[in-house]
Amino acid sequence: MTAPLHLGVRAHDFGRLPLPELTTKLNMYRFSHIQLAVHKSFPESVPALAALSPGTAAYFGEAFRQAGVRIAVLGCYVNIVDPDPAKRKAALNAFSTHLRLARDFGASLVGTETGSVGNGYTPENFTEEAFQQVVVSVQAMVAEAERFGVTVGIEAGINHPLHTAQLAHRLLSLIPSNNLQIILDCANLMTADNYRQQDAVIGEALELLGDRIAVLHLKDFTVNDGQIGIVPVGQGLLHFAPLLQYMKYKRPHIQGILESTPEDYMQGSIDFLQRLYDEV
């Protein structure tokens, strides 16, 4: 008996809905879990990231628990390599707040990308200096996570200082703590140069990161005029079969999170993934 496909979604991909409406939709699509960036879904409840209280966390955690939905990833997307030391410190403080409150939310993983050392895309993200800043920040985040018995999930992205599976693997080897895990999003590893070799890119990521992958993000991409564009799952070029094989046979019950798939496409994307999962 093979394990079922466990699919979830980023809560903010439904937009800003009242909490009862959101949980009703999650149940309607049979999502077993979510990624919750509480300030994106419920900004009125989070005037500032550092303003989160145990009460806020317990309120949302209990609502999702009663709806039968787990918070697989508590999203705290902050720029951990901001060149402004004060802004970087504020980002790390916000992340620490999420780590401290993760258990109140009923979550065990707090996730972020690494951010950018400039304003958006900059070649400076691809330097050794930028990578070393990631290491320094993640070391501090992991030390905090160890204190609270929760896990840091780091996501690589093509325009970030952590932009390949090799660099993610290097980060894991430099910070050998089980409280550091990877959120793998293979669409984030695609470029106009490498997407035709994507089976090799995906295979290498799964091989290098292996059991340190905590969660998979599932989104799709196209290439137009040499630029990567993100599209709903099943509408683009990403080869999902190797990811679903990994989920089914190597890591049964691992959670997959739909991303960048608007509600109009959601049921089609769920059906697409389930059909492929059954076939692999």
N, C-alpha and C positions, 0 to 999 in steps of 0.2 A: 504493500500500500504506500504510494508516494505521498509526500507531504503536499498539502494544498498550497496554491499561490496566495501569499499574504500581501494584499495591496492596500496602500494608504494614499494620502494626498496632502499637499500643503494646504492648510486651512485657508490661507489668504488667496489661494487660487479661486475661491468662491466669492472673493470681494469682501466687503465689510457687511456681514450679516449679523442680526441679533443672535445671541448664543442659542436659544431654542431652535431657531430656523436653521442654523448651521448644523447642529447635531441631528436634526431631522433629515437634512440632505445627506449627511455622512452615512446615516443608517439606510437611506433610500438606495444609495450606491453600494451599500455593503462594505464600506471601508472599515477595516478593523483597527486602523491606527492613523495618526496624523503627524505632520510636522507643524508645530505651533510656534509662530513668531507673534507673540501676544500683542506687541506694539503695532504690528501690521494689521492684524484682524480686529483688534479692539483698542484703537488708539486712545479713546476716551478713558479707558481703564489704566492706561500707562502714560501719564503726562511726560515722564522721563524714564529711560531704561533703568537708571539707578533707583527710581522711586518705587519699584516693585516691592511689595510687602509679602510676608507669609500669608496674609489674608487674601491678597489677590491670587496668589498661587493656589491656595486651598479652594477658593471659589471656582476657578476654572478647572482645576484638577478633579474636583468632585463632580462637576457638571459633565465632563467627558466620561468619567468613570461610570456614572449612572446611565449614560447613553451607550455604554459598552464599547467605548473607543479609547484606545491607549494613546498616550503622547509618546511616540517613538523617538522623536527629536524635538527638543526645545530649541527653537531657532533664535540665535542671538547674533545676527549678521552685523559685525562691527569690523572696522579697519584696524587690524592688529599690527600693521606696519606703517601707520600714519607717520609721515615725516615730522609732524609737529608733536613734540614729546608730550605736551599737555593733552592733546586730542587722543594720542595713543594711550595715555594713562587712563583717560575717561573711558575709552573703548574697553580696556582690560578690566576696569572697575565694573562696567556694565556686565561683562561676561562673568566676572566673579559673583555678582549678584544672582545671575541665572544659575550658576553652579550651586550656590548656597541654597537656593529655593527649589532646585530641581525635584527633590523628593516630595516637597509640598505639592508640586504639580503632578506627581506620580510619574515623573520621567527619570531616566537614569543617564541620558545622553544629551549634552548641550553642544549644538553644532554651529560652525561658522566657516566662511571662506577666509582667505588670508587678507583680502583687501588689496590696496595698491599704494606704492610709495609715491605716486603722483596723483593727478586728477584723472581717474579712469585709465585708459590705455597709455602706457609709456614704456619705452625700451628699458628704462631703469628697473622695471620689475624683473628683468631677466638676468640680473647681475648676482654675483656671489654675495655682495653686501646685502641685497634685498633678502636673499635666502637666509643669511645669518640673522637678520632682524626677525624673520619668522621663527627661527629656532629659539631666540631669546624670549620672544613673547609666548610661544607655545610652552616652553619650559615653565614659565611663571603660571600659565593657565593649568598645566598638568599638576604642578605642585599643589595648587588650590583644589583641584578636582580630587586629588588623593586624600586631602583632609576631609572632604565631605563624602567620600565613597561614591563618587559619580564619574562619568566619563566625558572626555573632550572628543568631539567628532570634528575632524578637519577635512574640508572639501577642496580638492585641487580644481583650478580653473585656468583656461588657456592664457588669459592676459594677466594672471597673478604671479607673484613670486614663486608660488607652488603650482607649476603649470604642466607637469608631467608625472606619470606614475613613478618614474625613477627618482624624482625629487621627493615625492611622498614617501617612498621607500627609504630614502636617505634620512628624512626627518624621523621616521620610526626607529631607524637604527641609532640615531643620535640621542633620542629620548626613549630609552627602552623601558617604558612604563606601560602596563596593561590598561592604564587609565587614559591612554591616547589611542584612538581608533580612527579609521578613515570612513568618510561618507563618499562613496564612489559614484560619480556621475560621468559616464563615458562620453556623453555629448559634450561635456566640458573639456575633453581632451582632444577634440577634433579641430583640425585646421584645414584650410583650403589645400595645404600641401600634403597632409597625411591621410585625409579621409578615404582615399582609394585603397589604402593599406589598413583600413580600420580593424579588420579581423586580427591583424598582428598587434595593433595598439591595444585593443580590448583584451586579447589573450595575455599580453605582457602585464597589463594592469592587474588582471585576476591572479596571474602567477606570482607577481612581485608582492602584492598586498594581501592576497590569500585570506587567512583567518583573521587579519586585522581590519577587514572591512566589516563595519557594524551594520550599515544600512546601504541600500542602493537607491539613488535617485534615477528615475526613469523619465527621460525627455528625449525629443527627437530634433533633427536639424536638417536644413537644406543648405546648398551653396549657390549663391547668386552673385555674379560679377566678382568672384573671388572672395566673397564674404560669407561667413557662416551665419545663418539665420535660424532661430529656434522656432519649431512648429509643434503642433500637438502630436502625441505619441501615435505612431502608425501612419503619419502623414509625410514622413521624410525618408532619410537615407540610412538611419542608424540600424545596424544589424543587432536585433534584440536576442536572437537565438542563443548566442554564447552566454549572455547574461542570464537568460532563463534556465539554461542548462546548469550553470553555476548555482543558481537559486534552488533548483530542483534536486540536484544530486550531490553537490559539494557542501552546500549550507542550507539543508532543509529548514523551512520555517523562517529564514531571514526575511526581514521586512523590505518591501519595495515601495517607494513613494513617488507617485505621479507628480510631475512638475510641468509648469508652463502649458497645461492642457485646459483650455477654457471649458466651462460646463457644457457648451453646445457639442463639444467633441468627446466629453468624458466617457459616456457609455460606450461609444465606438472604440475608444482607446482601451478601456477595460476588456471589452470583448476580444479585441485584437491580441492583447497580451495573454489572456486566458487560453485562446485558441492555440497560440504559439507554444505556451507552457505545456499544454496537453500533447502537442506534437513532438516536442524535443525529447 
